[in-house]
Amino acid sequence: MDAEFWHNRWAENRIGFHLNETNPVLPLYWSRLELNREDTVFVPMCGKSLDLSWLAEKHNQVIGVELSEIAVRAYFSEHLYLPTVTTLGNGHTLYEFDEVSIYCGDYFTAPVAPVDAVYDRAALIAMPEEMRQSYVQRLLSVVKPGGKIMLVTLDYVQEEMAGPPFSVTADAVKSLFHGCEVAHLGRQEADESHPRIQQGLSRFAEEVWLIQTPA
């Protein structure tokens, strides 16, 4: 998936991956990370997710990275926030309002300071298989020792639907995060009313993982 792919998706408003509510798994499992309000949370490839606002109610600093300026501007405008906008020297623009800061630019080069925790609902599953290891290496490079990651993956028969989002197996998660503690927190199975099932998938589920980096 190159940058142009995602720019086009936002420009054409083809953003079926965007939820118009907080993802239900976030309030269901976030407490399992046992974090404090002072812990900084990173949300990679955040789009205009409402999850940012939910996290900002729990933490003093929530940092997102998003490639699309359309998405970043939409997040703040749809919440009636007027952010401070700073043009950075590395091709990124920083948008800030209260607890939420979003770097608009490339995830792999965004100047994110070390964070205590990560919430990844839509980033890893957006990556084709050949990019996942690079994505994870970059992610782990900005997580403090002993930091925690709440990762949401999808489980479906990949041959039944072209990604993104892609199906990521349990074995793939454990392999990608080799050296970390990986725990499976839960599975949310879609029923027959779910759009993906109605589109013809034989199964579709969200898997939730707690990953802790070595101390």
One Martini backbone bead per residue (centre of mass of N, CA, C, O) as a GRO file, in nm:
protein
  215
    1MET     BB    1   0.088   0.042   0.029
    2ASP     BB    2   0.072   0.344  -0.078
    3ALA     BB    3   0.019   0.674  -0.032
    4GLU     BB    4  -0.182   0.716  -0.268
    5PHE     BB    5  -0.398   0.522  -0.175
    6TRP     BB    6  -0.479   0.685   0.086
    7HIS     BB    7  -0.532   0.957  -0.040
    8ASN     BB    8  -0.764   0.854  -0.220
    9ARG     BB    9  -0.956   0.749  -0.005
   10TRP     BB   10  -1.001   1.028   0.127
   11ALA     BB   11  -1.077   1.197  -0.123
   12GLU     BB   12  -1.325   0.975  -0.187
   13ASN     BB   13  -1.453   0.865   0.083
   14ARG     BB   14  -1.316   0.560   0.123
   15ILE     BB   15  -1.396   0.486   0.472
   16GLY     BB   16  -1.488   0.195   0.598
   17PHE     BB   17  -1.278   0.191   0.848
   18HIS     BB   18  -1.453   0.400   0.971
   19LEU     BB   19  -1.581   0.493   1.284
   20ASN     BB   20  -1.884   0.643   1.439
   21GLU     BB   21  -1.734   0.518   1.691
   22THR     BB   22  -1.629   0.367   1.946
   23ASN     BB   23  -1.454   0.105   1.991
   24PRO     BB   24  -1.568  -0.148   2.190
   25VAL     BB   25  -1.281  -0.271   2.273
   26LEU     BB   26  -1.159  -0.038   2.429
   27PRO     BB   27  -1.335  -0.027   2.698
   28LEU     BB   28  -1.312  -0.339   2.749
   29TYR     BB   29  -0.959  -0.356   2.753
   30TRP     BB   30  -0.780  -0.112   2.851
   31SER     BB   31  -0.748  -0.179   3.163
   32ARG     BB   32  -0.539  -0.421   3.115
   33LEU     BB   33  -0.284  -0.219   3.104
   34GLU     BB   34  -0.244  -0.050   3.361
   35LEU     BB   35  -0.272   0.267   3.356
   36ASN     BB   36  -0.198   0.606   3.359
   37ARG     BB   37  -0.262   0.933   3.300
   38GLU     BB   38   0.055   0.995   3.238
   39ASP     BB   39   0.043   0.810   3.009
   40THR     BB   40   0.154   0.771   2.693
   41VAL     BB   41  -0.027   0.765   2.376
   42PHE     BB   42  -0.019   0.570   2.075
   43VAL     BB   43  -0.164   0.630   1.732
   44PRO     BB   44  -0.145   0.466   1.456
   45MET     BB   45  -0.307   0.550   1.195
   46CYS     BB   46  -0.575   0.732   1.303
   47GLY     BB   47  -0.711   0.936   1.150
   48LYS     BB   48  -1.055   1.021   1.280
   49SER     BB   49  -1.074   0.884   1.544
   50LEU     BB   50  -1.268   0.850   1.837
   51ASP     BB   51  -1.050   0.712   2.015
   52LEU     BB   52  -0.889   0.964   2.085
   53SER     BB   53  -1.103   1.090   2.278
   54TRP     BB   54  -1.122   0.860   2.476
   55LEU     BB   55  -0.821   0.866   2.558
   56ALA     BB   56  -0.821   1.175   2.649
   57GLU     BB   57  -0.996   1.106   2.910
   58LYS     BB   58  -0.743   0.918   3.037
   59HIS     BB   59  -0.512   1.111   2.905
   60ASN     BB   60  -0.275   1.372   2.868
   61GLN     BB   61  -0.137   1.202   2.615
   62VAL     BB   62  -0.214   1.193   2.262
   63ILE     BB   63  -0.061   1.024   1.981
   64GLY     BB   64  -0.066   1.080   1.636
   65VAL     BB   65  -0.057   0.921   1.305
   66GLU     BB   66  -0.110   1.077   0.971
   67LEU     BB   67  -0.110   1.105   0.629
   68SER     BB   68  -0.384   1.256   0.611
   69GLU     BB   69  -0.502   1.576   0.607
   70ILE     BB   70  -0.801   1.527   0.589
   71ALA     BB   71  -0.821   1.361   0.852
   72VAL     BB   72  -0.702   1.562   1.052
   73ARG     BB   73  -0.895   1.798   1.001
   74ALA     BB   74  -1.154   1.638   1.061
   75TYR     BB   75  -1.115   1.577   1.353
   76PHE     BB   76  -1.117   1.874   1.456
   77SER     BB   77  -1.377   1.984   1.316
   78GLU     BB   78  -1.583   1.762   1.427
   79HIS     BB   79  -1.500   1.879   1.736
   80LEU     BB   80  -1.447   2.190   1.740
   81TYR     BB   81  -1.139   2.226   1.695
   82LEU     BB   82  -0.849   2.451   1.747
   83PRO     BB   83  -0.552   2.402   1.633
   84THR     BB   84  -0.222   2.382   1.654
   85VAL     BB   85   0.009   2.468   1.385
   86THR     BB   86   0.314   2.288   1.289
   87THR     BB   87   0.589   2.320   1.092
   88LEU     BB   88   0.815   2.086   0.998
   89GLY     BB   89   1.140   1.987   0.874
   90ASN     BB   90   1.033   1.663   0.787
   91GLY     BB   91   0.734   1.678   0.645
   92HIS     BB   92   0.573   1.767   0.897
   93THR     BB   93   0.262   1.815   1.081
   94LEU     BB   94   0.147   1.973   1.380
   95TYR     BB   95  -0.137   1.887   1.578
   96GLU     BB   96  -0.292   2.080   1.856
   97PHE     BB   97  -0.522   1.973   2.134
   98ASP     BB   98  -0.458   1.940   2.421
   99GLU     BB   99  -0.421   1.597   2.442
  100VAL     BB  100  -0.402   1.619   2.124
  101SER     BB  101  -0.167   1.477   1.885
  102ILE     BB  102  -0.086   1.522   1.526
  103TYR     BB  103   0.096   1.368   1.282
  104CYS     BB  104   0.148   1.477   0.954
  105GLY     BB  105   0.257   1.179   0.793
  106ASP     BB  106   0.505   0.958   0.813
  107TYR     BB  107   0.532   0.697   1.021
  108PHE     BB  108   0.851   0.626   0.977
  109THR     BB  109   0.933   0.961   1.044
  110ALA     BB  110   0.804   1.042   1.289
  111PRO     BB  111   0.869   1.251   1.586
  112VAL     BB  112   0.837   1.026   1.818
  113ALA     BB  113   0.833   0.993   2.133
  114PRO     BB  114   0.853   0.808   2.386
  115VAL     BB  115   0.620   0.560   2.497
  116ASP     BB  116   0.398   0.370   2.703
  117ALA     BB  117   0.168   0.338   2.473
  118VAL     BB  118  -0.051   0.140   2.251
  119TYR     BB  119  -0.302   0.190   1.984
  120ASP     BB  120  -0.402  -0.078   1.751
  121ARG     BB  121  -0.663  -0.099   1.504
  122ALA     BB  122  -0.549   0.002   1.179
  123ALA     BB  123  -0.243  -0.064   1.098
  124LEU     BB  124  -0.150  -0.358   1.065
  125ILE     BB  125  -0.409  -0.436   0.884
  126ALA     BB  126  -0.298  -0.235   0.646
  127MET     BB  127  -0.067  -0.437   0.602
  128PRO     BB  128   0.117  -0.596   0.415
  129GLU     BB  129   0.316  -0.858   0.474
  130GLU     BB  130   0.593  -0.714   0.372
  131MET     BB  131   0.546  -0.460   0.601
  132ARG     BB  132   0.517  -0.558   0.903
  133GLN     BB  133   0.803  -0.565   1.020
  134SER     BB  134   0.864  -0.263   0.981
  135TYR     BB  135   0.633  -0.161   1.149
  136VAL     BB  136   0.714  -0.297   1.420
  137GLN     BB  137   0.995  -0.181   1.451
  138ARG     BB  138   0.900   0.110   1.469
  139LEU     BB  139   0.711   0.079   1.708
  140LEU     BB  140   0.924  -0.030   1.918
  141SER     BB  141   1.111   0.232   1.898
  142VAL     BB  142   0.867   0.411   2.066
  143VAL     BB  143   0.884   0.213   2.307
  144LYS     BB  144   0.918   0.164   2.613
  145PRO     BB  145   1.036  -0.010   2.847
  146GLY     BB  146   0.755  -0.199   2.932
  147GLY     BB  147   0.558  -0.148   2.730
  148LYS     BB  148   0.221  -0.114   2.588
  149ILE     BB  149   0.000  -0.311   2.366
  150MET     BB  150  -0.296  -0.259   2.183
  151LEU     BB  151  -0.413  -0.512   1.965
  152VAL     BB  152  -0.595  -0.521   1.653
  153THR     BB  153  -0.735  -0.791   1.478
  154LEU     BB  154  -0.811  -0.999   1.198
  155ASP     BB  155  -1.050  -1.273   1.122
  156TYR     BB  156  -1.021  -1.422   0.801
  157VAL     BB  157  -1.060  -1.526   0.480
  158GLN     BB  158  -0.847  -1.398   0.257
  159GLU     BB  159  -0.974  -1.520  -0.013
  160GLU     BB  160  -1.262  -1.359   0.034
  161MET     BB  161  -1.072  -1.088   0.062
  162ALA     BB  162  -0.946  -0.789  -0.023
  163GLY     BB  163  -0.721  -0.595   0.083
  164PRO     BB  164  -0.785  -0.367   0.286
  165PRO     BB  165  -0.818  -0.536   0.539
  166PHE     BB  166  -0.625  -0.773   0.705
  167SER     BB  167  -0.543  -1.083   0.787
  168VAL     BB  168  -0.416  -1.184   1.120
  169THR     BB  169  -0.251  -1.411   1.274
  170ALA     BB  170  -0.140  -1.544   1.563
  171ASP     BB  171   0.138  -1.630   1.457
  172ALA     BB  172   0.213  -1.353   1.343
  173VAL     BB  173   0.209  -1.194   1.603
  174LYS     BB  174   0.427  -1.363   1.753
  175SER     BB  175   0.649  -1.316   1.541
  176LEU     BB  176   0.657  -1.002   1.526
  177PHE     BB  177   0.674  -1.008   1.869
  178HIS     BB  178   0.941  -1.111   1.927
  179GLY     BB  179   1.029  -1.082   2.280
  180CYS     BB  180   0.748  -1.050   2.370
  181GLU     BB  181   0.461  -1.022   2.547
  182VAL     BB  182   0.182  -1.239   2.455
  183ALA     BB  183  -0.172  -1.167   2.485
  184HIS     BB  184  -0.496  -1.291   2.482
  185LEU     BB  185  -0.804  -1.118   2.542
  186GLY     BB  186  -0.995  -1.147   2.270
  187ARG     BB  187  -1.317  -1.214   2.094
  188GLN     BB  188  -1.510  -1.070   1.817
  189GLU     BB  189  -1.790  -1.194   1.682
  190ALA     BB  190  -1.961  -1.200   1.398
  191ASP     BB  191  -2.266  -1.170   1.274
  192GLU     BB  192  -2.511  -1.175   1.024
  193SER     BB  193  -2.532  -0.844   1.044
  194HIS     BB  194  -2.267  -0.805   0.937
  195PRO     BB  195  -2.131  -0.668   0.662
  196ARG     BB  196  -1.917  -0.890   0.601
  197ILE     BB  197  -2.117  -1.127   0.602
  198GLN     BB  198  -2.308  -1.003   0.383
  199GLN     BB  199  -2.059  -1.012   0.169
  200GLY     BB  200  -1.959  -1.343   0.225
  201LEU     BB  201  -1.829  -1.414   0.477
  202SER     BB  202  -1.771  -1.688   0.689
  203ARG     BB  203  -1.583  -1.493   0.868
  204PHE     BB  204  -1.562  -1.244   1.150
  205ALA     BB  205  -1.296  -1.101   1.357
  206GLU     BB  206  -1.184  -0.968   1.661
  207GLU     BB  207  -0.859  -0.935   1.792
  208VAL     BB  208  -0.711  -0.916   2.123
  209TRP     BB  209  -0.399  -0.765   2.234
  210LEU     BB  210  -0.124  -0.804   2.470
  211ILE     BB  211   0.178  -0.612   2.464
  212GLN     BB  212   0.511  -0.652   2.603
  213THR     BB  213   0.796  -0.509   2.654
  214PRO     BB  214   1.098  -0.516   2.743
  215ALA     BB  215   1.261  -0.390   3.036
   0.00000   0.00000   0.00000
